[in-house]
Amino acid sequence: MMNDLVFANPEWFWLFILLPVIIIWYIYKHRNQTSEIKISSIEGLALSKPTLKIKLRHSLFVLRIITLIFIIFVLARPQSSSSKKNVRTEGIDIIMALDISTSMLAEDFRPNRLEAAKKTAMEFIDMRVDDRIGLVVFSAESFTQSPVTIDHDVIKNLFKDLKTGLLQDGTAIGMGLATSVSRLKDSKAKSKVVVLLTDGVNNTGIIAPLTAAELARSFNIRVYTIGVGTRGFAPYPFQTPWGIRRQNMEVQIDEDLLKKIASITGGKYFRATNNKALSQIYKEIDAMEKTRVDVSIFSRKSEEFLPFAIGAAFAFLLELLLRVFVFRKIP
């Protein structure tokens, strides 16, 4: 159990900047201030000494400052928090394998397949707070952008910079999967997963996709395959001397192959035909691949402004009583 005092609105502490200004103003105002009274002779007052009442006349200002300090603390909303948390996690290592071939520029997704895939992948990463995640990209060849890491900000930044043309064009699904497997085969995690997304047919590469799938199974790696693309035709942008033109191209996804890869490894195949479907697929994968966690949590926050409010009220009331009954001013 741990108790801490925190402030819900700490921005109110900026008001403390005004206190030195108020104090300086008060000193300047009272430095030469004297009281006058007309009497026939001051002979009897020459030897008189300042009384305790005179010495304490500035206590009213001190009480006013104390009141303001307490009020600022009240506005900042002090809170006490108590929490207890015991967590046990087995951990999941995940490789995101993303096809970045030029066909991913097709605009049947908004704004195109690649950007939609990047966006939903980053949303998936945000859901996997306790897992290590890595990134592999492939087209005619494959490349590891990042090994598995718990630093999800690094992975998300790498996703943002992905674009077509980084590798030779083509679709080597087997190469992308094999590279992903090589990044997970030595992992000590209790569960190892590859999420492989492509929009085409395997047409190049030195490793056959099913061979890579068998390799994944031998290392107890599950593969979830995602085929992205509408059914039929999709608009694809072409650069011409007159600017960008779009032409409908036939969507070709080897669903049988992707289903076999998923089946061999104990995973599942999904088909995404639009942004919403793709987002839902990642949510479904997230639900199926949950980290095992045993948690005992107790958390509570309590408002603790009352002592400060009482302090402010007491200081203000004491100033008021002293001003009325002790330090009364003569009109």
C-alpha positions in Angstrom: 0.0 0.0 0.0 1.3 3.4 -0.9 0.0 6.8 -0.1 1.0 9.9 -2.1 -0.3 13.5 -2.3 -0.9 14.6 -5.8 -2.6 17.7 -7.3 -5.3 17.4 -10.0 -4.9 21.0 -11.1 -1.3 22.0 -10.5 -1.6 24.9 -12.9 -3.1 27.0 -10.1 0.4 27.0 -8.5 1.3 29.7 -11.0 -0.6 32.1 -8.7 2.4 31.9 -6.3 4.1 34.3 -8.7 1.8 37.0 -7.5 2.7 36.7 -3.8 6.1 38.4 -4.1 4.5 41.2 -6.0 1.9 41.7 -3.2 4.5 41.6 -0.5 6.7 44.2 -2.3 3.7 46.4 -2.8 2.8 46.2 0.9 6.3 47.1 2.0 6.4 50.0 -0.4 3.1 51.3 0.7 3.9 51.1 4.5 7.5 52.1 4.5 6.9 55.8 5.3 3.4 55.6 6.6 2.8 57.4 9.9 -0.2 58.4 11.9 -0.9 62.0 12.9 -2.8 63.4 15.9 -2.8 67.0 17.1 -1.8 67.5 20.8 -0.4 70.5 22.7 2.9 68.9 23.7 4.9 65.7 22.9 7.0 66.0 26.0 5.3 63.1 27.7 5.7 60.9 24.6 9.4 61.3 24.1 10.3 58.4 26.3 7.5 56.0 25.3 8.3 52.7 23.6 6.4 50.9 20.8 3.9 48.5 22.4 3.4 44.9 21.4 0.3 45.9 19.6 2.2 48.2 17.4 4.9 45.6 16.7 2.2 43.1 15.7 0.3 45.4 13.4 1.7 43.7 10.3 0.4 40.3 11.4 -2.9 41.1 9.6 -1.0 41.2 6.3 0.8 37.9 7.2 -2.5 36.3 7.9 -3.9 37.5 4.5 -0.9 36.0 2.7 -1.4 32.7 4.6 -5.0 32.7 3.6 -4.1 33.2 -0.1 -1.6 30.3 0.1 -4.2 27.9 1.5 -6.7 29.0 -1.1 -4.2 28.3 -3.9 -3.6 24.8 -2.5 -7.4 24.2 -2.4 -7.7 25.3 -6.1 -4.9 22.9 -7.0 -7.1 20.0 -5.7 -4.8 18.0 -3.5 -5.6 14.2 -3.7 -4.2 11.2 -1.9 -3.8 8.0 -3.9 -3.6 4.5 -2.5 -2.8 1.6 -4.8 -1.6 -2.0 -4.7 -0.8 -4.0 -7.8 0.7 -7.4 -8.3 1.2 -8.5 -11.9 2.5 -11.7 -13.4 2.9 -11.8 -17.2 4.2 -14.5 -19.5 4.6 -12.1 -22.5 4.0 -12.4 -26.2 6.6 -11.5 -28.9 4.9 -10.2 -32.1 6.4 -9.5 -35.5 4.4 -7.3 -37.9 5.2 -8.4 -41.4 4.0 -5.8 -43.9 3.9 -6.0 -47.7 5.2 -2.7 -49.2 5.1 -3.6 -52.9 3.7 -0.9 -55.3 0.3 -2.6 -55.5 -0.2 -1.4 -51.9 -0.8 2.1 -53.4 -4.2 0.9 -54.7 -6.9 3.2 -53.5 -9.7 0.8 -52.6 -8.7 1.8 -49.0 -8.5 5.4 -47.9 -6.2 7.0 -48.7 -4.6 3.8 -50.0 -3.8 0.2 -48.8 -0.4 1.0 -47.4 -1.5 4.0 -45.3 -4.6 2.2 -44.1 -2.4 -0.8 -43.1 0.1 1.5 -41.3 -2.6 3.3 -39.3 -4.5 0.2 -38.2 -1.2 -1.6 -37.3 -0.2 1.3 -35.0 -3.6 1.2 -33.4 -3.0 -2.5 -32.8 0.4 -1.7 -31.2 -1.3 0.7 -28.8 -3.5 -2.2 -27.6 -0.5 -4.5 -26.9 1.1 -2.5 -24.0 2.7 -5.5 -22.3 4.2 -7.2 -25.4 7.4 -6.9 -27.4 6.8 -6.0 -31.0 9.1 -6.0 -34.1 8.7 -5.0 -37.7 9.6 -6.8 -41.0 8.8 -5.4 -44.4 8.9 -7.2 -47.7 8.2 -7.0 -51.4 10.5 -8.9 -53.8 12.9 -9.2 -50.8 12.5 -8.8 -47.1 14.1 -6.6 -44.5 14.0 -6.3 -40.7 13.1 -2.8 -39.7 13.3 -3.6 -36.0 13.7 -6.7 -33.9 11.1 -7.2 -31.1 11.2 -4.4 -28.6 9.1 -3.0 -25.7 9.7 0.5 -27.0 6.5 0.8 -29.0 7.2 4.5 -29.9 10.2 3.3 -32.0 8.1 0.8 -33.9 5.3 3.4 -34.5 7.8 5.9 -35.8 9.2 3.3 -38.2 5.7 2.6 -39.4 5.2 6.3 -40.2 8.2 6.3 -42.4 7.3 3.3 -44.5 6.7 3.7 -48.2 6.8 1.7 -51.4 10.1 1.6 -53.3 12.3 0.9 -50.3 12.9 -2.6 -51.7 12.8 -4.2 -55.2 9.2 -4.5 -56.3 7.4 -7.9 -56.3 5.7 -10.0 -53.7 7.8 -12.6 -51.8 5.5 -13.8 -49.1 7.8 -16.7 -48.2 10.8 -14.3 -47.7 8.7 -12.0 -45.5 7.6 -14.9 -43.4 11.0 -16.5 -43.2 12.6 -13.3 -42.0 9.9 -12.9 -39.4 10.5 -16.5 -38.2 14.3 -15.8 -37.9 13.5 -12.9 -35.6 11.4 -15.0 -33.3 13.0 -18.4 -33.3 15.3 -17.7 -30.4 12.7 -15.8 -28.4 12.1 -17.0 -24.8 8.5 -15.7 -24.8 5.7 -18.1 -23.9 3.9 -17.1 -27.1 5.3 -16.1 -30.5 3.2 -14.5 -33.2 3.6 -13.2 -36.8 0.9 -10.9 -38.3 1.5 -11.0 -42.0 -0.3 -8.6 -44.3 -0.2 -8.7 -48.1 -2.4 -7.7 -51.0 -1.0 -10.0 -53.7 0.2 -13.4 -55.0 3.6 -14.8 -54.2 5.6 -14.3 -57.4 9.3 -14.2 -56.4 11.7 -15.1 -53.6 14.0 -18.0 -52.9 11.9 -19.5 -50.0 8.5 -21.0 -50.7 5.7 -19.6 -48.5 4.6 -23.1 -47.3 8.3 -23.9 -46.5 8.4 -20.8 -44.3 5.1 -21.8 -42.7 6.6 -25.2 -41.8 9.6 -23.5 -40.4 7.3 -21.3 -38.3 5.5 -24.3 -36.9 8.7 -26.0 -35.9 9.5 -23.0 -33.7 5.9 -22.8 -32.3 5.2 -19.6 -34.0 1.6 -18.8 -34.9 0.9 -16.8 -38.1 -2.1 -14.7 -38.7 -2.4 -13.8 -42.4 -4.4 -10.8 -43.7 -5.3 -10.3 -47.3 -6.1 -6.7 -48.1 -8.1 -5.6 -51.2 -11.6 -5.3 -52.5 -13.1 -8.1 -54.6 -13.0 -7.4 -58.3 -11.1 -4.3 -59.4 -9.4 -1.4 -57.5 -8.3 2.0 -58.7 -4.5 2.3 -59.0 -2.6 5.5 -59.6 -0.2 5.8 -62.5 2.3 8.6 -63.2 1.8 10.1 -66.7 3.2 13.1 -68.5 -0.1 14.8 -67.7 0.0 14.0 -64.0 -1.5 11.2 -61.9 -4.1 9.0 -63.6 -6.0 6.2 -62.1 -6.8 2.9 -63.7 -8.9 0.0 -62.4 -6.7 -3.1 -61.8 -7.9 -6.6 -61.0 -7.4 -7.5 -57.3 -5.5 -10.8 -57.0 -4.9 -12.3 -53.6 -3.8 -15.9 -53.2 -6.3 -16.7 -50.4 -5.8 -20.4 -50.5 -2.1 -19.9 -49.8 -2.7 -17.5 -47.0 -5.2 -19.9 -45.4 -2.7 -22.8 -45.6 0.0 -20.7 -43.9 -2.4 -19.8 -41.1 -3.7 -23.4 -40.8 -0.2 -25.0 -40.7 0.9 -22.7 -37.9 -2.3 -22.7 -35.8 -3.2 -19.2 -36.8 -6.1 -17.7 -38.8 -6.7 -16.1 -42.2 -8.6 -12.8 -42.6 -9.8 -10.9 -45.6 -10.1 -7.1 -45.3 -12.0 -5.2 -48.0 -12.1 -1.8 -46.4 -10.6 0.3 -43.6 -13.3 -0.7 -41.1 -12.8 -4.4 -41.8 -9.1 -4.1 -41.4 -9.4 -2.4 -38.1 -11.9 -5.0 -36.9 -9.4 -7.8 -37.9 -6.7 -6.4 -35.7 -9.1 -6.1 -32.8 -10.0 -9.8 -33.3 -6.3 -10.8 -33.3 -5.8 -8.7 -30.2 -8.7 -10.5 -28.5 -7.3 -14.0 -29.4 -3.7 -13.2 -28.4 -4.0 -11.9 -24.9 -1.0 -11.9 -22.5 -1.6 -14.0 -19.4 -1.7 -11.7 -16.5 -2.6 -12.4 -12.9 -3.5 -9.0 -11.3 -4.5 -7.9 -7.9 -5.3 -4.2 -8.0 -6.6 -1.7 -5.5 -6.7 1.9 -6.4 -8.4 4.8 -4.8 -8.1 8.6 -4.9 -9.5 10.9 -2.2 -9.9 14.7 -2.2 -7.7 16.2 0.5 -8.6 19.9 0.1 -10.4 20.1 3.5 -7.4 20.7 5.7 -6.3 23.5 3.4 -9.8 25.0 3.3 -10.0 24.9 7.1 -6.6 26.6 7.3 -7.7 29.3 4.9 -10.9 29.9 6.8 -9.1 30.0 10.2 -6.5 32.5 8.9 -9.2 34.7 7.4 -11.4 34.6 10.5 -8.4 35.3 12.8 -7.5 38.3 10.6 -11.0 39.6 10.7 -11.3 39.3 14.5 -8.0 41.0 15.0 -8.9 43.8 12.6 -12.2 44.4 14.4 -11.3 44.0 18.0 -7.6 44.7 18.3 -6.2 46.7 15.4 -9.2 49.0 14.9 -8.5 52.1 12.8 -9.5 55.6 13.8 -11.5 57.2 11.0 
